[in-house]
């Protein structure tokens, strides 16, 4: 099944909730040589994006405010989407949950990541509306990109994904043997997963580095982002990135400004063995409020989603903790830049999930919230390299 949605229809569907002042629409800027272009528009709330080594682009749609008809999709060059790897894996519906086994269907997918080894990994926290976890639903699914078939499913039990958790994003060790996952739920944590055995261990569970930061209020359009009952954005450990040499894992909470890191060796040895690794956590620097993180394969620079500023920033990690993120692109259409992917040509893809425009925070917003996929390209001399 291929789903193609005209841009005009999307604009009409979300016009009331997503209307921007004309002055805001004119606010757009980019670093020299960087160019922002729209790749696709979607009729549903998108979060994750990834690009495989052959250039194929994949996205995912979590069941946050609607019972989305597609969870994981491949994006064609014309912007249309096709459920991936097939319709059956995408057939779960909240209304039919008693008819479908959660272990072999996507329940509420939060992220997709291509590992550069011919696989697409799908992280499913299985918590529609970020609420109650569907039993036997949390999982990490590996899809073989050559056969377009599921090759492995790692199920997470309640010790790895207890009620209240929300597995958010994932990165993979350089040797392809381990996965590192952030949990942005009520009690933040990291997960370390042995991909061969399926063994998973929660680490830094409740540690200050994985929790929301006190005193931080997430804003958008210059105003606090709050639900009608006064609750704000409360996401814990979320953005995650692996250093260019794969020796350091970075992360931060959305409701937070601080960027932390820990040696990956510590996670795959002491962490996976159940030991306390808190002494190895380093408070690296501050990014400001951010959702997605990505460290470029070639440059080693960190891309930062500046959700409060409708911007994507970049920071030179070699500058150390004193270096600060600077604006790469800023555009009023970047409504909550969410997740990054890097193409084989070095282009940076970013989704805009419009969290501040969703029915959580704007009761009059459509349940099926229109969102977008963007690409940042660089002129040859402008491409950030060391």
N, C-alpha and C positions, 0 to 999 in steps of 0.2 A: 504493500500500500504506500503510495506517495501522496503527501499532503502539501499542497501549494496554497499559500494564503496571500492574496494581493495586499500590497502595502496600504492601499486606500481603505480596505476593509478593517485592517488593524487600527488605523488611525480613527476610524469612526467608532469602533468598538470601545476604545479607551479614551475617547476625547474628553469626556467629562472629568475623569479621574486624573488624566495625565496632562491636561492643558498647562502650557508654560507661557509666561509673559513674553511678549515679543522682544523685550530687552534681553531676557535671558537667552532666547534663541540665538541672539547675535554674539553671545559670549563664547568664543572659541579661540583657542590658541594652541600652539605646538612648538616643541623645541625645533631648532633648525634641522631640516632634512627629514623630520618625522611627519607622517601623513596618516590621518584617521579616515577610514572608509567603512561603510556599512556593508556587511556580508549577507545578513539574513534578518528577517523579522519572523516572530513566532506568535501564535495565538495563545500560548501558555507561558507560565512563569518559568524561565530558564535559570539554571544555576551553573552547571559545569560545562566545560568545553575542553577538548583535547585534540591534538593533531598527530596522526600516526606518521611514521618515518616515510611513508609513501605519499603523504599529503592529504590523506583522507581525514575529514573533519567530523567529529562526533560531539553531540550535546546531550544534556539530560534535563528532564522536567520533573521536579519533585511534586508530590501531592500535598501542597501546603494549604491552598485556599480553594482548590477544586479537585475533582476526581479526574485528573488529566488522562486523556485517552492514549498518550504516548509517554513512556518513561525514558527510553534511550533511543536516539535517532542518529542516523548518518545524514549530514548536510551535503546536498548536491551543489554543484557550482552555480546553479540558478537560484539557490537559497531554499529550495524545497527540501522536505525531510522525509525519510523513510524509517519506520520502526526497525530497530536493530537489536539482536541479530535476526529476529523474526517477529511476526505478530503475536505468536503464542507467549513468548517471554514478556510481552507488553500487554497481555490481556487482562491483567489484574484490575479489578474495579472494587472500590469500597463496598458498593452495593452487592457485589457477588463474592465477597471474601469467603463465605462459607462453602463456595463451590470450587475454590482454587487453592492449591497448596502453596504457601508462601515461600517454600524452599526453592521452587523452580519457576517462580514468577517475580518480576520486579514489583515491589510494593510501594516504596517511596524512595527513589534514587536521588542521592545528593551530589555525587560526583562521578566523572569518568576520566580515566587516565590511561593513555597509551604508554607502554613501558619502553619503547624503542627496540623491543625484542620480538616483535610480531604479535603482540597481545594488546587487547583492550581490556582494562580492568574496570569493573562497575562496583561502586560502593553503595550498598543499600542499607540505610539505618532502619528501614521498615517502620517508620513512625509517622504515618500521615498526620498532617497538621502539626507536626513536631510535638505530638502528644503521646498517647499510649502506643507502645511497641507491639506490633503484631507478633505473637509467639512463633518462633522458628523462622522469623523473617529476616533478621539482621545477617548480612552476608557480604562476602567479597567474591565477585564472579569474574573468571578469566575467559575471554572470548578469543579464539584463534582467528586472526585477521585474514589468514589464507583460506580457511574453510568457512569462515563466518558462522562458526558453531561454538557453543559453550564447551570449554575443555576442562574447567575446574570450578568447583564451588566450595568456598570455605565458609562454613556456618559459624556464627558467633553465639555462644550460649550466654546465660545471664551473668556469668562472671566477667565476660568481656564486654557485653552490652546490656547492662542492667536497665530496668525501667527508669526513665528519666534521662537516659543517655541519648545522644544523637550523633552518630558517627558522621563526620563531615567531609574530610578530604584525605588523600593518601599520596604517599611518595614511596619509591622503591630504592633499595640499596643498589650500589654499583654492580654487585655480583648477581643481582636478581633473586636473591634468596630470602629477602625480608621486606616487609612492608611496614610503614610507619603511618599511623592514622591519628587525626585529631578528633576529640569528642567535644562538641560545642554545647552539650546538654547542660542540665541544671547543675551538675557536678562535673566540671571539665577534667579531662585526662588525656593521655596519649596511649595508643595501643601499639605494641610491637608484635608482629605476626611472622612466624616461620612459615613460609609459603609451601614448603614441601610437606611438612607434617600437619599444618593447619593450626598448630599451637599458637594461642594469642594470650598476651599478658597486658593488663592495664598497669601503666606506670604514671607517676606524678598525679595520681588520683586525688583531687582536692588540694593539690599543691598550689601556692599563690600564682605560679607562672601559668597555670592552665585555667585560672578563674577570671571572672569579670573583675575589673578594677574599680574600687570604691571611688566615688567622686566623679567618674566619667559619665557624661550624658551625651549620647549620640545624637547629632543634629543633621538636618537636611533642609535646604532652602532657608538656612538661618534659624530654624526652629527645632526644638527637641522633637525627636521621633517618638511618639507615645500612642498607645492604644487608648480607646475611650475610657478604660478603667484606670488610666494613669500609668500603667506599666510601660517601660521603655524598651529599647533593644537590649536583650539580656544574654546574648550569645557568648559562650566561653571560648576555649581554645578552638581556633577555626583555621585561619590561614597557615599554610605549612610549605616549607621549601627546603630543598636539599642543596648544599653548597656544590660548586662546580666539581670539586674533587671528591664529593660525597662523604666527607669526613664529619660534617656538621649538619645537624637538623635544626632549622629555625621554625618558630611558630609564634603566634600571638592570638589573644582573644579579640573578637570584634569590639566588645565593650571594654576597650583598653587601648593604651598607646604604646605599650612596652613590647619590644621584640626580644625574645629569648632564644637561646640555642643550647645544644648539648651534643657531645661527640656521639656519632652513630655507633662507634665501637662499644660505648657504654651501654647503649640500648640493646644491642644484639648479644651482649654477654651478660652483664649484671642484670639488666632490665628483664630480659627474657627468662632469667633464672629466678625472678621474683624478688630481687634485692632492691633496696632503697637506692635510687639514683639521684636524689634531690641535691646532694652535695656537688654534683657535676653540672648542674644547671647554671648557666651564665646569663645574667641580665646584660644583653648586648648593647641595646640603644633604644631609641624611640622612633616609631614610624608615624605616630598619630593614629587615629581611628582607621582601621583597615579591615577589609574582608579577605580578598585573595592575595596570595604571594606567589612569586615565581622567580627562580634564579636561572638566567639564560645559560644555555649549554656552552656557547662560545665565549660570551663576554664575562660571565660570572657575576654580572650585575643583578640586583634584585629589583623586580617590578612590584609595585605596591599599589593596591586599589584604594585611592583616597575617596571614600564614599561620601564624606561630608562636603567635598569640593568638586564633585562631578569630574574627577580627574584620575589619571594614571600617573604615578610618580616612579622615579628610578633612583636607586642609590648605589654608589660604588662601595662594595663591601671591603675592598682593599684599603679604603680610607679609614676603616676601623669605626669604632663607636662614635667618633666625633664627626664623621660624615653624615650629611642629612639628605633625605629624599628631596629631589627636585622635580618640577613639573615636566613630564614628557608630553602629555596631551591633556588639555582641559576643554571640556565641551558640555554645554547644558543638556545635551542629549544623552550623556553618560549617566543615566539615572541608576545609581548604585552599581558601579562597576564591581563585578562579583568574582569571577574566576578567570584565570589565564591559561592559555596554551601557546606553545611555540611551534611554528611550522618548520619544516626542513630548510626553508630559505631564510630563517631568522625572523620572519614576521611574527608579531605578537597578537594573538587573538584574545578578546575579552568579551564576556557576556555582561549585559546590564539587566539585573533581575528586578529592578524597580521596587525593592522592598518597602521603601517609604511610601509608595503609591498603592500598596496591596491592601486588601480588605482587612488585614490585621490592624492597620493604622488609619485607614480611610474606609469606614463602613460602607460608603456609597460606591466604592470601586468595584469593577466587574470581577467576579470570581475567576474567570479566565482572563488573566492579566496579560496584555500584549507586551512582549519584550524583544530584545535585539541581540545580535552577534556582530561584533566589530573587529576590525583588523588594523593594526598599526604597522605600517611599512616604513622602511628607512632607505634614503639614498645611500649609495655605496659608501661614501665618505662619512655619512652621518650615523651609520650603524654603530651602536655602542660596543666597542671592543677594548680590551686592555692594551 
